[in-house]
Amino acid sequence: MQIVSDVAQCTLGDIAIAAAAIFAGWWLLRRSFWPPTARFAFAVTTVATGFLLTVVIEWASIHLLARWSYDARMPVLPYVHVGISPVLQWLIVPSVSLWLAFRAERSGSKPT
């Protein structure tokens, strides 16, 4: 049962990071509507915010709070010593998602 709780907690954390990153994109670019007119700037701001939040949360969870640790085989980023896979998740998934959303919006199609 602990695994269900852990997965739920990680999922909620990912949702919070995504919401904060999107909000940061809107706030920093002073946009309050979809789709943002400055798509590239919005995407860069959103992905960069998600990346930075992920690094900070991972670092604090590992080094300050000792909530989890990585296996010795986990590749980590130099200097901050956080896992590459959670960081890549926040570089790849939002980039692809935003690209698909902007592409769908440009073509006039609605997501189903």
ABEGO torsion letter per residue (X at the ends): XAAAAAAAAAAAAAAAAAAAAAAAAAAAAGBABOBBABAAAAAAAAAAAAAAAAAAAAAAAAAAAGABBBBAABBBBBGAGBBAAAAAAAAAAAAAAAAAAAAAAAAGBBBX
